[in-house]
Amino acid sequence: MAVTLPAVAELDPAPVPFDKVVELALEHSGVMGIATVQRWRAHEAYEETRNYYIPRLTVGSGLGYSYGFPLTLEGSAPSVVNFTSVQSLFNFSLRQFLKAAKIDWQATSLDVQDKRNAVILDAALSYAQLEQLTGKIKTLADAQTAADKAEFISEQRMQQGVDSRLNVTRSQLTSARIRLRIADAQGQADVVREHLSRLTGLPAAEIEISPGSMPPLPAISQDDDLAGRAIASNPTVKQAEEKVAAAEARAKGEHRALWPTADIASQYAYLARYNNYNQYFLHYVANNFAGGLNIRWTFFNSVQKAHAQQADADAIMARRQADLTRDQVREDALKLQRSLRQLEAERDVAKLEWQVATGELEGLQGRIDSGGANLRDLRNGQLDVDDKYAAYLDSEFELSRAELQLLRVTGELENWAIPSH
């Protein structure tokens, strides 16, 4: 007897909430990975400079044959085995270079934070756009249904001699325009879904938004000093200021390269008789050791002086760049803050037009019973409502885009996207 298995319905992908998208985007971000490696590299550069104060130990051998007086081999006496140690005791130039390296290392943390904010903004905008496009496509699909019905009614009325061919063509044009807008919205949704797939590592086909999972955006007043808050908290501004401090420390280090320095140095060597030491030195011993301070003072070096002047120029350029960055962030914050008024007004107009169209549609439904309107008028009214609602969704997204960008400029984006952070 044949057994018929019940058909298994293909399940739709489970919606992915906003916080999960942000979490996955931060985990899979290549930009974050590069910034983290740069921070690690800056830390190792700091350790390299700091380790000049730690003894550097070298063991080796200068084995060689000597005929006559034992000459040196590359600056060292021929020896069976030798051991050297050197470390910096005081070096005013090195102190400044160490300070600059530490500032550079700390500044990379700000760069990581800036890249983190960029990833969060990218994920948030993509998620919000996909949510807007999903609602828009659904609304346009309803509009397409209404347009097809209006077109059908126009054709029927033309066949009955009530309507003209021009009205049918107009209905066809309306339907074609809606199909064009649906194709455009679906194309944008596919691109955004693919972008989110690259951000999160999830298959594009499994990415569906969870409506209402995004935290509500905070209210922004035009009276708030957002430009001042941006200057105080923006990672890009802070990083520019850190670069100024590092450049100034590096310039001081170049100037102090002419100051006296002292190193602690020691050397041990085991000398062999076959190098003729016992023949040319009165008191030959096999084991030899020397240690002490190596003090140097470069009282004239025109090359180093010119190099220090270049470092001064670098510090001045860093200061000018920091000023430009600060001004740019202030201007961006003010532009975004002021643009909210226009975008809010556009959103309100779009919402009111949708509400008016909805009211007119309700009026049409009442006029049908009295004969003051027909089914085609009703379908056209529904089409107008759907069209106005799609425009309202567009304006709502543009407002959200500006608000999210403003949160990033003011350094408040992560606190909004990850409240528990």
Residue, then its C-alpha position, 0 to 999 in steps of 0.5 A: m500500500a502506498v503511503t502519501l506523505p503530507a506536503v511540508a509547507e516552505l516556511d518563510p524566513a523568521p524576521v531578524p530584529f534590529d539589535k541582532v542586525v547591529e550585533l552581527a554587523l559589528e561582528h562581521s565588519g571588515v572595517m572594524g577588523i582593519a581598525t582593530v589591527q591598526r590599534w594593535r600595530a600602534h600599541e606595538a609601535y609604542e612598545e618598541t619605543r618604550n623598550y629602549y629603556i630595557p636592556r638589549l642583550t646580544v651574544g655572538s662570536g668573532l672567531g677568526y685567524s690573526y696574523g701579527f697584531p690582532l685587528t678588529l673584525e667589523g669593530s669588535a676584537p676577535s673572540v671565541v664568544n662575546f656578550t653585549s648589553v645596552q639600554s637608554l638611561f636618560n634621553f630627552s628626545l626619546r621621552q617625547f617620542l615615547k609620549a607621541a607613540k602613546i598618544d598615537w596608540q590612544a588615538t587609534s581607540l577613537d578611530v575604532q569608535d568612529k569606525r564602529n559608529a559608521v558600521i552601526l549607522d550603515a546597519a541602521l540606515s539599511y534596516a530602516q530603508l528595508e522596512q520602508l521599502t517593504g511597507k511601500i511595496k505592500t502599499l504599491a501592490d494594493a495600488q496596483t490591484a486598484a489600478d487594474k480594477a479601474e482599468f478593467i472598469s474603464e474598458q467595460r464602460m468603453q464597450q458599453g459606450v459610456d467611456s472613451r478610449l482616452n480614459v482607458t489609455r489613462s487607466q493603462l498609463t496609471s497602472a504602468r506607472i505603478r508597475l514601474r514604481i513597484a519594480d524600482a522599489q523591489g530593485q532597491a529592496d533587493v540591493v539593500r537586502e544584499h548589502l545587509s547580507r554582506l554586513t551581517g553574514l546572513p543569507a540575503a534570502e533570510i533577511e526580513i525586517s521585524p517591524g517596530s524592533m528599531p528603538p524610537l529616535p529621540a526628539i531633537s529640538q532646534d534650540d539644543d546646542l547640537a553643534g557644541r555637543a558634536i565638538a565635545s563628543n565626536p570621535t573624529v574631532k577627538q582623534a584630530e586633537e590627539k594627532v596634534a598632541a602627537a605631532e607636537a611631542r614628536a617635534k619636541g623630540e626632534h629638537r631635543a635630539l641635540w641634547p645630551t644622552a646617556d646609555i648603560a653599556s657593558q661587554y664581555a669577551y672570551l679571547a683566545r691565545y691563537n689570536n696573538y693577544n699574549q704576544y702583543f699585550l703585557h697582561y693577557v687574560a682570557n675573560n674580559f669585561a667592560g661596562g659603564l655609561n656612554i654619554r653623548w652630546t651632539f652640539f652641532n648637527s645641521v641635518q638634525k636641526a632641519h629635521a626638527q624644523q620639518a617636525d614643527a611644520d608637521a605640528i602646525m599642519a596637524r593643528r590646522q587640520a584639527d581646526l578644519t575638522r572641528d569646523q566641518v563637524r560643527e557645520d555638519a551638525l548644524k546643517l542636519q539639525r536645521s534640515l530636520r525642520q524641512l524634513e519634518a514639514e515634508r513628512d507632515v504634508a505627506k501625512l496630511e495629504w494621505q489623510v485627506a485622500t483617505g477622507e475623500l475615499e470615504g466620501l466616495q464610498g458614500r456617494i456611490d449609493s446616491g449615484g454621485a460616483n461609480l466604481r471607477d471613481l472608487r478605485n481611483g480614490q483607493l489608488d490615490v490613497d495608496d499613492k499618498y501613503a507610499a509618499y508618506l513612507d518615503s518622507e518618513f525615511e528621509l527624516s529618519r536618515a537625517e536623524l540617524q546621521l545627526l546622532r552619529v555626528t553628536g556621538e550618541l548613535e551607539n547609545w541609541a542603537i545599543p541601549s544596554h551598552 
